[in-house]
Amino acid sequence: MRNLLPAAALLPLIALGARALAAEASAVPPPGPGLDLINQRCAFCHNTAQIFSQHKSAPAWAATVSQMANRGAEVSPEEEKVIVDYLAKNYGAPDQPATSAPSQK
């Protein structure tokens, strides 16, 4: 039978992980025009911590932003691109390099 760590030994590890997640969620997002647009257009319906806690590839961010525009978010195609570029650069998927979203025509 394997010797497993007692549950009490895991509590500090769980607390450390929770602190790391809280720190990420409360971290100040980098400034930029994308952040300004997110605060103006997206924060109307979403808590910014909800947005910034996600990490997606540029195409996934583009799909999310497009979906929000289709649901009524008031963003122009140019603003969508600025938002997607900002999110992909600063909140991209950790296993994929952040790249600019494909241009929409």
Secondary structure, 3 states (H helix, E strand, C coil): CCCCCCHHHHHHHHHHHHHHHHHHHHCCCCCCHHHHHHHHHHCCCCCHHHHHCCCECHHHHHHHHHHHHHCCCCCCHHHHHHHHHHHHHHHECCCCCCCCCCCCC
